[in-house]
Amino acid sequence: MFVRGRAMKPVWLLDGDDVIRFQSDSAGFVRFVNNLLAAQARAVSLQDRHLHLNQKDTEADGGVDAVIDCAVPGDPTGRLGVPTCWQFKASPTTNIKARVPKGEEGGQEVALRQEVNKPYVRRLIEGGHGYRFCIADDLAAEKKGAWEGWLLNAVRAIHPTAPAPQVLTASDLAHWANRYLLLVREYSTVALSAVSSLSEWQREFTAITPTFVPVGRWDQTAQMIRDHVGTQHPVTTILTVQGEAGVGKSRFVCEALLVNEGLHALVAVTSDEKVALEFAQHVSRNPQTRAILVADECSLEYRDRLERLLPACGNRLCVVAIDNSLKRQGASGEMRLEHLQPGDIETILERNFLTLPADRRRSYASLAQGFVRLAVDLCRRDWQVPADGRIDSLFGFFHDHYLRKRLQPEELQAVELVSLLPRIGYRDEVGHELERVCAHPQIALRPIDVVQVATKLKQSPGFIAFAGRYLYVTPRLIAKVAFEAAWNRWVGPDPDRFLGHLAPEFLDRFIERVQVDGTEPMRAIVSDFFFAWASKLGPPDLGREDSILRLVRLVEVRPNDFLPVLRGLLERTPIDELRGRHSASEEGAQARRQLVWLAEKVACFPEFFSDAERILLQLTRAETEADLGNSASRVWASLFRIVLSGSSIPFPERLSLLERRLENADSVLLTLALGLLDEIFVDGPVWRLAAPPWFLGDFRRNSGFQRTRSICTNVAKQCSRWRRASRRPAAPLLTASKCLLSSDSFRFYGRDFWQKFVQSSTPPRFRTPCSRASRQGSRSSWKSFVSRIGVLITNIIPAPYLPRRKSSCEIGIGPLFRTGFTAG
């Protein structure tokens, strides 16, 4: 990894600084060295009775904090070859001073001599113990050698053949502690408690398949992983390895990283995307730490959040993500691993199950359909498979035979429950999902039992996987079989009751599961049920939040089918009744919010714009939230803006739709159209909660620019005729003029367009002063021109019609347009 500036510490290594911080914590330093001695004793199989530790650092100890009362032959550290006594000093070296009467010579040599001459130390040295002096500070090599020489003279004065003493500095202790991951995890300043090291991750795989068999087709991908983590330049993108669950992604990434021994101290692994983000944030805030983060089961949302951290720490943090959702597959920095061929799986099985007959291995490789984990489990449970290996169908074999023998009844039931959805939240803020699924009247299981079974099945056979806060069934073949079994167990006996009690938040995921893994009869049952349910909805349901939530989810999943149903329901409902349903209760108000947000989202898509506009118009006619920034009327009006409309449909086409709609407009629609002029030229924020604006390029160079100017002028003329026909005041037109003038995008149109607009859209008594102001302003600066016209309009517009919001110049959106870009 690229590192610049002062030296940076790998996450899985302690250094002297981690030990020096104990200088203000004597009890902490004693605990650290005690844990280090205990870990070393376990590593060399030293019996507990030979290890004597004392955590109390405030009582007199005779100069000894710990004792190991026997030698450890062949000790790899070189510190335990003889019985030893240990002294701990949680202080800087400058605090090592002699206690001598005033006037006598002191110094560090005298201080160290005094340490070894304390009663208990002296008695142990006389008995043949070696002396070990541990200090929470670092020493230069020359000074450390001097200290050990002084100590050697002191102990040899006590016992002529006493073992040579040793001084262990902060860096010595840290280097020793790096042998034990548990100590590194406990004492590192980086949050390592929830992540695994590369070696720990490897052991999870080798416990199931000890021998890794490389796949030739994946060699290029493996090299890309190694290049990504080994680059000499800052990395600001995430490398994502995609593929279906069970194809071997995680083992493949692990083995690709194991090739470089130097990565062991850097790699941190987690399958919890929330932990991955917290770890990355910690590293980004610690400028002296570097790491390679492997985020297994990492969703698109969390990959984006992780990637936003990298520009600030890309020289210290590198991220490899593993994902089976296949979202945004093929994008930059994303690679997909395809299913292994039966021949590849057969080779893996041959290397790991030599005693199994070749024909059985071949049969399992074929049955697994590219999922390594499933093939391995079939080999491990070979004794449960019929001797002749014959099967009538995949479903019959895996459900009726293999799964029923492989799993206990409660385990099979848990797998089937989790398979109902592509994934189910089981903890933290999504923990209610498992609770709601289990509480379904046709299921009635306990969530805690499902989680316990999932934990048991996680590694072997691995049919339920944990992905952060979620559970899901893997591999895909087992998920498909389990879903069919779950349908037969819970849905099939009474589909209407099951679907009727299914929570709205699960509709999209359940329908996705049916579409991907269900049979044609299943898809027909689900489709017919929801069409029948939606067709029965009436005006009262528009005020029921649960009904609207369900309908909204159906529209989001199948907009072609259910968006017209929603539009028809709204247009059949009388305006007064619709207004009453949405204003009578808080539930009705929330139902209305769901409808507005839905229409706002689907309006982004050209094929759904017409239906979305009609839905918003109907809600605008029955407006109950006029004061909200994203009310139905404001969102509907914003659809016809020249810029920042939230739709990719060109403005002339949207304007033509409005013109056709207003040909036979009633008084209500005409009033709305007049107010719409206040929005057409606004280029400020839309206050929308759903869709971002669409940027379509340099508006000034757009071939439709002149046509748009012409259409705008014609609209102003048409609105002027509407004003005269309806005898409405001219103030909304003048308000639109002021909005246009104050907009930075007005610079694209020029002063001549302003004059044409005023002449065509204002009553005669305002035209002369406006024209005079224009002529006077045209001979001055742009700022003066804007000022003159603005003051004039403010003076002639009746107070109730003055604009209620700030212009783009006041809000600060103007700079967006000075770049030369505009939006549809």
C-alpha positions in Angstrom: 0.0 0.0 0.0 1.1 3.5 -0.7 2.2 5.3 2.4 3.6 8.9 2.6 4.9 11.0 5.4 5.8 9.6 8.9 5.8 5.9 9.3 2.4 4.3 9.8 1.5 1.3 11.8 -0.3 -1.8 10.4 -3.5 -2.5 12.3 -2.5 -5.9 13.5 0.8 -4.8 15.0 1.5 -3.1 18.4 4.5 -0.9 18.7 6.3 0.9 21.5 3.8 3.8 21.5 1.0 1.3 22.5 3.0 0.3 25.5 4.3 3.8 26.4 0.7 5.0 27.0 0.7 2.8 30.2 3.1 5.3 31.8 0.1 7.0 33.5 -1.6 3.6 34.2 0.4 1.4 36.5 -2.4 -1.2 36.9 -2.9 -1.3 33.2 0.8 -1.9 32.5 0.8 -4.7 35.2 -2.2 -6.3 33.5 -0.6 -6.1 30.1 2.6 -7.8 31.1 0.8 -10.4 33.1 -1.4 -11.2 30.1 1.7 -11.5 28.0 3.4 -13.9 30.4 0.2 -16.0 30.6 -0.1 -16.1 26.8 3.5 -17.2 26.5 3.1 -19.8 29.2 0.1 -21.3 27.3 2.1 -21.3 24.1 4.9 -23.4 25.6 2.5 -25.6 27.6 3.7 -24.4 31.0 1.6 -25.7 33.8 -0.3 -23.0 35.7 1.3 -23.9 39.0 4.6 -22.6 37.8 3.3 -19.1 36.9 2.8 -16.6 39.8 1.2 -13.3 38.9 0.2 -10.4 41.0 -2.2 -7.7 39.8 -1.9 -5.5 42.9 0.6 -2.7 42.1 0.0 -0.7 45.3 1.3 -3.2 47.9 4.9 -3.9 48.8 6.2 -6.8 46.7 9.8 -7.0 47.6 10.8 -5.9 44.1 9.0 -8.8 42.3 5.8 -8.4 40.3 5.7 -11.9 38.7 7.6 -15.2 39.0 8.0 -18.2 36.7 9.6 -20.8 38.9 10.8 -23.3 36.3 12.9 -23.2 33.2 11.2 -23.6 29.7 13.7 -25.4 27.5 13.6 -24.3 23.9 11.6 -21.1 24.7 11.5 -19.2 21.3 11.7 -15.8 23.0 15.1 -16.5 24.8 13.6 -15.1 28.1 12.3 -18.2 29.8 15.2 -20.5 29.5 15.8 -20.3 33.3 13.4 -19.6 36.2 12.7 -15.9 36.2 11.5 -13.0 38.4 9.9 -10.0 36.8 9.8 -6.3 37.8 7.4 -3.9 36.1 7.9 -0.1 35.9 5.1 1.9 34.4 7.2 5.1 34.1 9.6 6.9 31.7 13.3 6.1 32.0 13.9 9.5 33.5 12.0 8.4 36.6 14.5 5.6 37.4 16.4 7.4 40.2 18.2 6.1 43.2 17.0 6.7 46.7 20.1 7.9 48.6 20.8 10.2 51.6 21.3 13.8 50.8 24.8 14.4 49.6 25.6 10.9 48.4 26.0 10.0 44.7 22.9 8.5 43.0 22.0 8.0 39.3 20.4 5.2 37.3 23.2 2.7 37.9 22.6 3.0 41.6 18.8 2.9 41.1 19.1 -0.4 39.2 21.4 -1.9 41.8 18.9 -1.0 44.4 16.1 -2.8 42.5 18.0 -6.1 42.4 19.0 -5.8 46.1 15.4 -5.7 47.3 14.8 -8.6 49.7 12.6 -10.9 47.6 14.6 -10.2 44.4 17.8 -11.0 46.2 16.5 -14.2 47.6 15.3 -15.4 44.1 18.6 -14.5 42.4 20.4 -16.4 45.1 18.2 -19.4 44.2 19.1 -19.2 40.5 16.4 -17.1 39.0 17.0 -14.7 36.1 16.0 -11.1 36.5 13.8 -9.4 34.0 13.2 -5.6 34.2 10.2 -4.4 32.1 9.7 -0.6 31.6 7.0 1.3 29.7 9.4 3.3 27.8 12.0 2.9 25.0 15.8 3.1 25.3 18.5 3.5 22.7 20.4 0.3 22.1 23.6 1.7 23.7 21.8 2.8 26.8 19.9 -0.5 27.1 23.2 -2.3 26.9 24.6 -0.1 29.6 21.6 -0.9 31.9 21.9 -4.6 31.3 25.7 -4.3 32.1 24.9 -2.5 35.4 22.3 -5.1 36.3 24.7 -8.0 35.4 27.3 -6.6 37.8 24.7 -6.2 40.5 23.3 -9.8 40.2 26.8 -11.4 40.0 27.6 -9.6 43.2 24.7 -11.5 44.7 25.4 -14.9 43.0 28.5 -15.4 40.9 26.8 -17.7 38.4 23.4 -15.9 38.3 21.8 -15.9 34.8 22.2 -12.7 32.8 19.5 -10.2 33.5 17.4 -8.6 30.7 15.8 -5.2 30.2 12.5 -5.3 28.2 11.5 -1.9 26.8 8.1 -0.8 25.4 9.1 -1.9 21.9 10.4 -5.3 23.1 7.1 -6.0 24.9 5.1 -4.8 21.9 7.0 -7.0 19.5 6.6 -10.0 21.9 2.8 -9.3 22.2 2.4 -9.3 18.4 2.7 -13.1 18.5 -0.8 -13.2 20.1 -3.7 -11.8 18.2 -5.9 -11.7 21.3 -3.4 -9.3 22.9 -3.2 -7.2 19.8 -7.0 -7.1 19.6 -7.2 -6.1 23.2 -4.5 -3.5 23.4 -4.5 -1.9 19.9 -5.7 1.7 19.6 -7.7 0.5 16.5 -11.1 -1.1 17.1 -10.3 -4.7 16.3 -12.7 -6.5 18.6 -15.3 -7.0 15.8 -13.0 -7.9 12.9 -10.9 -10.9 12.1 -7.3 -11.2 10.9 -6.3 -12.8 7.7 -5.1 -16.0 9.4 -8.3 -16.3 11.5 -10.3 -15.9 8.3 -8.3 -18.6 6.6 -8.9 -21.0 9.4 -12.7 -20.7 8.9 -12.2 -22.1 5.4 -9.5 -24.7 6.0 -11.7 -26.3 8.8 -14.0 -27.4 5.9 -11.8 -27.8 2.9 -8.1 -27.9 4.0 -6.7 -27.7 0.5 -7.4 -24.7 -1.8 -7.5 -25.5 -5.5 -6.8 -22.5 -7.8 -9.2 -21.9 -10.7 -7.4 -20.9 -13.9 -10.2 -18.7 -15.1 -9.9 -16.6 -12.0 -6.2 -16.0 -12.0 -6.5 -12.5 -13.6 -9.0 -11.5 -11.0 -6.7 -12.7 -8.2 -3.9 -10.6 -9.7 -6.2 -7.5 -9.8 -6.9 -8.0 -6.1 -3.2 -8.2 -5.3 -2.5 -5.1 -7.5 -5.3 -3.2 -5.8 -3.9 -3.8 -2.3 -0.3 -3.5 -3.3 -0.4 -0.3 -5.4 2.1 2.5 -4.8 -0.4 5.2 -5.3 -3.4 6.4 -3.1 -6.5 4.3 -3.8 -9.8 6.2 -3.8 -12.0 3.4 -5.2 -13.3 0.1 -3.8 -12.6 -3.2 -5.5 -15.7 -5.3 -5.4 -15.8 -9.0 -6.1 -19.3 -10.2 -7.0 -20.9 -13.5 -7.5 -23.8 -15.6 -6.2 -23.5 -16.9 -2.6 -21.7 -20.3 -2.5 -19.5 -19.9 -5.6 -16.4 -19.5 -3.5 -15.9 -15.7 -3.5 -14.7 -15.3 0.1 -12.2 -18.2 0.0 -10.9 -16.9 -3.4 -10.2 -13.4 -2.0 -8.6 -14.9 1.1 -6.2 -17.0 -0.9 -5.4 -14.2 -3.2 -4.3 -12.1 -0.2 -2.4 -15.0 1.5 0.2 -15.0 -1.3 1.8 -11.9 0.2 3.0 -12.7 3.7 3.4 -9.0 4.4 -0.4 -8.5 4.3 -1.1 -10.5 7.5 -0.4 -7.4 9.7 -2.7 -5.2 7.5 -5.8 -7.2 6.6 -9.0 -6.8 8.7 -12.0 -8.9 7.8 -15.7 -8.5 8.7 -19.0 -9.8 7.3 -20.9 -7.0 9.1 -21.1 -4.0 6.8 -21.9 -1.7 9.8 -18.7 -2.8 11.5 -16.8 -2.3 8.3 -17.9 1.3 8.1 -17.0 1.9 11.8 -13.6 0.4 11.3 -12.9 2.5 8.2 -14.0 5.6 10.0 -11.7 4.8 12.8 -8.7 4.3 10.5 -9.5 7.5 8.6 -9.5 9.5 11.9 -6.1 7.9 12.9 -3.4 9.3 10.6 -0.8 6.9 11.9 -2.7 3.7 11.1 -2.9 1.8 7.8 -5.1 -1.2 6.9 -6.6 -3.3 4.2 -10.3 -3.8 4.9 -12.1 -6.8 3.5 -15.9 -6.1 3.8 -17.6 -9.4 3.1 -21.4 -9.3 2.4 -21.1 -5.6 1.8 -24.2 -4.0 0.1 -24.1 -1.2 -2.5 -25.2 1.4 0.0 -22.3 0.6 2.4 -19.8 0.4 -0.5 -20.8 3.9 -1.5 -20.4 5.1 2.1 -17.0 3.5 2.4 -15.8 4.9 -0.9 -16.7 8.4 0.3 -14.1 8.0 3.1 -11.2 7.0 0.8 -10.2 10.4 -0.8 -9.1 11.5 2.7 -7.2 8.3 3.6 -6.6 6.4 0.4 -2.9 6.3 1.1 -3.5 4.4 4.4 -6.8 2.5 3.8 -7.6 0.0 1.0 -11.0 -1.7 0.7 -11.9 -4.9 -1.0 -15.7 -5.7 -0.9 -17.4 -9.0 -1.5 -21.1 -8.9 -2.5 -23.7 -11.4 -3.8 -26.5 -8.9 -4.5 -25.1 -8.4 -8.1 -26.2 -4.8 -8.0 -24.4 -2.4 -10.3 -22.5 -5.4 -11.7 -19.9 -4.6 -14.3 -19.3 -1.1 -13.1 -15.8 0.3 -12.7 -13.8 -1.6 -10.0 -16.3 -4.5 -9.9 -15.6 -8.0 -11.0 -17.9 -11.0 -11.1 -17.0 -14.6 -10.4 -19.2 -17.0 -12.5 -20.2 -20.4 -11.4 -17.5 -23.0 -11.4 -17.8 -25.7 -14.0 -18.4 -29.3 -12.8 -14.9 -30.2 -13.7 -13.4 -27.5 -11.5 -15.6 -28.6 -8.6 -14.6 -32.2 -9.2 -10.9 -31.2 -8.9 -11.6 -29.4 -5.6 -13.4 -32.5 -4.3 -10.7 -34.8 -5.4 -8.0 -32.8 -3.6 -10.0 -32.7 -0.3 -11.9 -36.0 -0.3 -9.4 -38.6 -1.7 -11.1 -41.5 -0.1 -14.5 -40.8 -1.7 -15.1 -42.8 -4.9 -14.6 -40.8 -8.1 -18.1 -41.5 -9.4 -19.6 -40.1 -6.2 -17.5 -36.9 -6.4 -18.5 -36.5 -10.0 -22.2 -36.9 -9.1 -21.9 -34.3 -6.3 -20.1 -31.8 -8.5 -22.9 -32.1 -11.0 -25.7 -31.8 -8.4 -24.1 -28.7 -6.8 -24.6 -26.7 -10.1 -21.5 -24.6 -9.5 -21.9 -24.0 -5.7 -18.6 -25.2 -4.1 -20.0 -25.1 -0.5 -22.9 -27.4 -1.4 -20.7 -29.9 -3.2 -18.3 -30.0 -0.2 -21.2 -30.6 2.2 -22.6 -33.4 0.0 -19.2 -35.1 0.2 -19.0 -34.7 3.9 -22.5 -36.2 4.3 -22.0 -38.9 1.7 -23.3 -41.6 4.0 -26.8 -39.9 3.9 -27.0 -40.0 0.1 -28.6 -43.2 -1.5 -26.0 -45.7 -2.4 -27.0 -45.8 -6.1 -27.0 -41.9 -6.3 -30.2 -41.9 -8.3 -32.5 -38.8 -8.1 -35.8 -38.1 -9.7 -35.6 -34.3 -9.5 -33.4 -31.6 -7.9 -36.3 -30.5 -5.7 -37.2 -34.1 -4.7 -33.6 -34.9 -3.9 -32.6 -31.8 -1.9 -35.9 -31.3 -0.1 -37.4 -34.7 0.4 -34.2 -36.5 0.9 -31.0 -34.5 1.5 -32.4 -31.6 3.6 -34.7 -33.7 5.6 -31.8 -36.0 6.6 -29.2 -33.3 6.8 -31.2 -31.0 9.1 -33.3 -31.4 12.2 -37.0 -30.5 11.9 -36.5 -27.2 13.7 -33.5 -26.4 11.5 -35.3 -27.2 8.3 -38.2 -24.9 9.4 -35.8 -22.1 10.2 -34.2 -22.4 6.7 -37.6 -22.4 5.1 -38.7 -19.3 7.0 -35.6 -17.3 6.1 -36.0 -18.3 2.5 -39.4 -16.5 2.3 -37.5 -13.3 1.6 -34.1 -12.6 -0.2 -32.9 -11.4 3.2 -34.4 -10.7 6.7 -33.2 -8.2 9.3 -32.6 -9.9 12.7 -30.9 -7.2 14.9 -30.4 -3.5 15.5 -32.7 -1.2 13.6 -33.9 -4.0 11.3 -34.5 -6.6 14.0 -38.3 -6.1 13.8 -38.3 -7.8 10.4 -37.6 -11.2 11.8 -40.1 -10.6 14.6 -42.9 -9.6 12.1 -42.3 -12.6 9.9 -42.3 -15.0 12.8 -45.5 -13.3 14.2 -47.4 -14.0 11.0 -50.5 -16.0 12.0 -49.7 -18.9 9.7 -46.0 -19.1 10.9 -45.9 -18.4 14.6 -42.2 -19.1 15.4 -39.9 -17.5 18.0 -37.3 -15.2 16.5 -34.7 -16.2 19.1 -35.1 -19.9 18.0 -34.5 -18.9 14.4 -31.3 -16.9 15.2 -30.0 -19.8 17.3 -30.5 -22.2 14.5 -28.9 -19.8 12.0 -25.8 -19.5 14.3 -25.6 -23.3 14.4 -25.9 -23.7 10.6 -23.6 -20.7 9.7 -20.5 -22.7 9.0 -21.7 -26.2 8.5 -23.5 -26.7 6.2 -23.8 -22.9 5.8 -27.4 -22.8 4.5 -28.1 -19.7 6.5 -25.6 -16.9 6.2 -25.1 -13.7 8.3 -24.6 -10.5 6.4 -24.3 -7.8 9.0 -27.8 -7.3 10.4 -29.4 -9.7 7.9 -30.0 -13.4 7.5 -30.3 -15.1 4.1 -30.3 -18.6 2.7 -27.4 -19.8 0.6 -26.5 -21.2 -1.9 -29.1 -20.1 -4.5 -30.1 -23.7 -5.2 -30.9 -24.4 -1.6 -32.7 -21.1 -1.3 -34.9 -22.0 -4.3 -35.7 -25.5 -2.8 -36.3 -24.1 0.6 -38.7 -21.4 -0.7 -40.8 -24.0 -2.6 -41.0 -26.0 0.7 -41.9 -22.8 2.7 -44.6 -22.1 0.2 -46.0 -25.6 0.6 -45.8 -25.3 4.4 -47.2 -21.8 5.0 -48.6 -20.2 1.8 -50.2 -23.0 -0.2 -52.8 -24.1 2.4 -54.4 -20.6 2.4 -52.8 -18.1 0.0 -55.3 -15.3 0.6 -54.8 -15.4 4.4 -51.0 -15.5 4.1 -50.8 -12.7 1.6 -53.4 -10.7 3.4 -51.4 -10.7 6.6 -48.0 -10.0 4.9 -46.6 -6.7 6.2 -46.4 -4.0 3.4 -42.7 -3.6 4.0 -42.1 -7.2 2.8 -44.2 -7.0 -0.4 -41.4 -5.9 -2.7 -39.0 -8.6 -1.4 -41.6 -11.3 -1.3 -42.7 -10.6 -4.9 -39.0 -10.6 -5.9 -38.6 -14.0 -4.4 -41.7 -15.4 -6.1 -40.6 -13.9 -9.5 -37.0 -15.4 -9.2 -37.5 -18.7 -7.4 -41.2 -19.4 -7.6 -43.1 -21.6 -10.1 -45.5 -20.2 -12.6 -48.6 -21.2 -10.5 -47.1 -19.4 -7.5 -46.6 -16.2 -9.6 -50.1 -16.4 -10.9 -51.6 -16.8 -7.3 -49.6 -13.8 -6.0 -50.5 -11.6 -9.1 -54.2 -12.5 -9.0 -54.4 -11.9 -5.3 -52.9 -8.4 -5.3 -54.8 -7.4 -8.5 -58.1 -8.5 -6.9 -57.2 -6.6 -3.7 -56.2 -3.4 -5.5 -59.3 -3.5 -7.6 -61.5 -3.5 -4.5 -60.0 -0.4 -3.1 -62.3 2.6 -2.7 -62.2 6.2 -1.5 -62.1 5.2 2.2 -58.9 3.3 1.6 -57.1 6.5 0.5 -57.2 7.6 4.1 -55.8 4.3 5.5 -52.1 4.3 5.8 -51.7 0.5 5.8 -53.7 0.2 2.6 -51.8 3.0 0.9 -48.4 1.6 2.1 -49.3 -1.8 0.5 -50.4 -0.2 -2.7 -47.3 2.0 -2.9 -45.1 -1.1 -2.5 -46.9 -2.8 -5.3 -46.5 0.3 -7.6 -42.8 0.3 -6.8 -42.4 -3.4 -7.7 -44.7 -3.4 -10.7 -45.4 0.2 -11.8 -46.7 -0.8 -15.2 -49.5 -2.8 -13.6 -50.4 -0.9 -10.4 -49.7 2.8 -11.2 -52.8 3.0 -13.5 -54.8 1.4 -10.7 -53.7 4.1 -8.2 -54.3 6.9 -10.7 -57.8 5.5 -11.5 -58.6 5.3 -7.8 -57.7 8.9 -7.2 -59.5 10.2 -10.3 -62.7 8.4 -9.3 -62.7 9.9 -5.9 -64.6 13.3 -5.6 -62.2 16.2 -4.7 -64.1 17.1 -1.5 -64.0 13.5 -0.3 -60.3 13.1 -1.1 -59.5 16.3 0.8 -61.6 15.1 3.7 -59.9 11.7 3.9 -56.5 13.3 4.0 -57.3 16.0 6.5 -59.5 14.1 9.0 -56.8 12.3 10.8 -53.0 11.9 11.2 -53.3 8.5 9.5 -54.9 10.2 6.5 -52.1 12.8 6.4 -49.5 10.1 6.4 -51.3 8.2 3.7 -51.2 11.4 1.6 -47.5 11.8 2.2 -46.8 8.3 0.9 -48.8 9.2 -2.3 -46.9 12.4 -2.9 -43.5 10.8 -2.4 -44.4 7.9 -4.7 -45.6 10.2 -7.5 -42.5 12.4 -7.0 -40.2 9.3 -7.5 -41.9 7.8 -10.5 -42.1 11.1 -12.3 -38.4 10.7 -12.9 -39.1 8.0 -15.4 -40.4 9.2 -18.8 -42.8 6.2 -19.2 -44.5 7.0 -15.9 -44.5 10.8 -16.1 -48.0 11.2 -17.4 -49.6 9.0 -14.7 -47.4 10.7 -12.0 -48.5 14.1 -13.2 -52.2 13.2 -13.1 -51.8 11.8 -9.6 -50.1 14.9 -8.4 -52.7 17.1 -10.1 -55.5 15.3 -8.4 -53.8 15.6 -5.1 -53.2 19.3 -5.8 -56.9 19.9 -6.5 -57.5 18.4 -3.0 -54.5 20.2 -1.4 -54.3 19.9 2.4 -50.7 20.7 3.0 -50.2 24.1 1.2 -47.6 25.2 3.8 -45.2 22.3 3.1 -42.2 22.9 0.9 -42.9 19.5 -0.9 -46.7 19.6 -0.9 -48.5 18.0 -3.8 -49.1 21.5 -5.4 -45.5 22.5 -5.1 -44.2 19.2 -6.5 -46.8 19.3 -9.4 -45.8 22.8 -10.3 -42.1 22.0 -10.2 -42.7 19.3 -12.9 -43.2 22.2 -15.4 -40.1 24.2 -14.5 -37.7 25.0 -17.3 -34.8 23.9 -15.1 -34.6 21.5 -12.1 -37.9 19.9 -12.8 -37.0 16.5 -11.6 -37.9 15.0 -15.0 -35.8 14.0 -17.9 -38.6 15.0 -20.4 -37.6 18.1 -22.3 -39.4 21.3 -21.2 -41.2 21.8 -24.6 -42.8 18.4 -24.3 -43.9 19.0 -20.7 -45.2 22.4 -21.7 -47.2 20.8 -24.6 -48.8 18.5 -22.1 -49.8 21.4 -19.9 -51.2 23.3 -22.9 -53.3 20.3 -23.9 -54.6 19.9 -20.4 -55.6 23.6 -20.2 -57.5 23.8 -23.5 -60.8 23.0 -21.6 -59.7 24.0 -18.2 -62.2 24.6 -15.4 -61.8 27.5 -13.0 -59.9 25.5 -10.5 -57.3 24.3 -13.1 -57.1 27.8 -14.5 -56.2 29.2 -11.1 -53.6 26.5 -10.7 -52.2 27.4 -14.1 -51.8 31.0 -13.2 -50.0 30.1 -10.0 -47.8 27.7 -12.1 -46.2 30.8 -13.8 -44.6 31.5 -10.4 -42.7 28.1 -10.8 -41.9 27.9 -14.5 -38.8 30.2 -14.3 -37.7 29.4 -10.8 -34.2 27.9 -10.7 -33.9 27.5 -6.9 -34.2 24.3 -4.9 -37.2 22.1 -5.5 -37.2 21.0 -1.8 -38.0 17.5 -3.1 -37.3 14.5 -1.0 -37.1 11.9 -3.7 -35.4 12.5 -7.0 -32.3 14.6 -7.8 -32.5 17.1 -10.7 -31.6 16.0 -14.2 -28.7 17.8 -15.9 -29.0 17.8 -19.6 -26.0 19.8 -20.8 -25.2 23.4 -21.8 -28.7 25.0 -22.3 -27.3 27.9 -24.3 -25.9 25.5 -26.9 -29.0 23.3 -26.9 -30.7 23.3 -30.3 -34.1 23.7 -28.5 -33.1 26.9 -26.7 -34.6 29.4 -29.1 -37.7 27.2 -29.3 -38.0 27.2 -25.6 -37.8 31.0 -25.5 -40.6 31.2 -28.1 -42.8 28.7 -26.2 -42.4 30.6 -23.0 -43.4 33.8 -24.6 -46.5 32.1 -26.2 -47.4 30.7 -22.8 -47.2 34.2 -21.3 -49.6 35.4 -24.1 -51.9 32.5 -23.5 -51.9 33.1 -19.8 -52.7 36.8 -20.4 -55.7 35.7 -22.4 -56.7 33.3 -19.6 -56.3 36.2 -17.2 -58.6 38.5 -19.2 -61.1 35.7 -19.8 -61.3 34.8 -16.1 -60.8 38.4 -14.9 -58.1 37.3 -12.6 -55.5 39.9 -11.3 -52.3 40.2 -13.2 -50.2 39.8 -10.0 -49.2 36.1 -10.6 -47.8 37.1 -14.0 -45.8 39.9 -12.6 -44.6 37.6 -9.8 -43.4 35.2 -12.5 -41.6 38.1 -14.2 -39.8 38.9 -11.0 -38.8 35.3 -10.4 -37.4 35.2 -14.0 -35.5 38.5 -13.5 -34.0 37.4 -10.2 -32.9 34.0 -11.6 -29.3 33.6 -12.7 -30.6 31.5 -15.6 -32.3 34.7 -16.9 -28.9 35.8 -18.2 -29.3 33.1 -20.8 -32.4 34.7 -22.2 -31.3 38.4 -22.3 -33.0 41.7 -21.8 -35.0 41.5 -25.1 -36.7 38.4 -23.8 -37.7 40.3 -20.6 -39.2 43.1 -22.6 -41.2 40.7 -24.8 -42.4 38.8 -21.7 -43.6 42.0 -20.0 -45.3 43.3 -23.1 -47.2 40.1 -23.6 -48.2 39.2 -20.0 -48.9 42.5 -18.2 -52.0 44.7 -18.4 -51.7 48.0 -20.5 -51.3 50.2 -17.4 -48.1 48.5 -16.4 -46.5 48.2 -19.8 -45.4 51.8 -20.2 -43.5 52.1 -16.9 -42.0 48.7 -17.4 -40.8 49.6 -20.9 -39.4 52.9 -19.6 -37.5 51.1 -16.9 -36.2 48.6 -19.4 -34.9 51.3 -21.7 -33.3 53.2 -18.9 -31.8 50.0 -17.5 -30.5 48.9 -20.9 -28.1 51.8 -21.0 -26.7 50.8 -17.6 -25.1 47.8 -16.0 -26.8 44.5 -15.6 -27.0 45.1 -11.8 -28.7 48.4 -12.3 -31.1 46.9 -14.9 -32.2 44.2 -12.5 -32.5 46.7 -9.7 -34.8 49.1 -11.7 -37.1 46.4 -12.9 -37.2 44.7 -9.5 -38.2 47.8 -7.7 -40.8 48.6 -10.2 -42.4 45.2 -10.0 -42.3 45.2 -6.2 -44.2 48.5 -6.2 -46.9 47.5 -8.6 -47.6 43.9 -7.4 -50.3 43.8 -4.7 -48.9 42.6 -1.4 -50.7 39.3 -1.2 -49.0 38.2 -4.5 -45.4 39.1 -3.6 -43.1 36.0 -3.8 -43.0 34.1 -0.6 -39.6 32.5 -1.1 -36.1 33.7 -1.7 -34.7 33.9 -5.2 -31.9 31.6 -6.3 -29.5 34.5 -5.8 -30.5 34.8 -2.2 -30.5 31.0 -1.6 -27.1 30.5 -3.2 -28.1 28.2 -6.0 -27.1 30.6 -8.7 -23.5 29.4 -9.0 -24.9 26.1 -10.3 -26.0 27.9 -13.5 -22.9 30.0 -14.0 -21.2 26.7 -14.9 -23.3 26.7 -18.1 -25.4 23.7 -17.2 -29.1 23.5 -16.8 -31.7 20.8 -16.2 -34.9 19.4 -17.6 
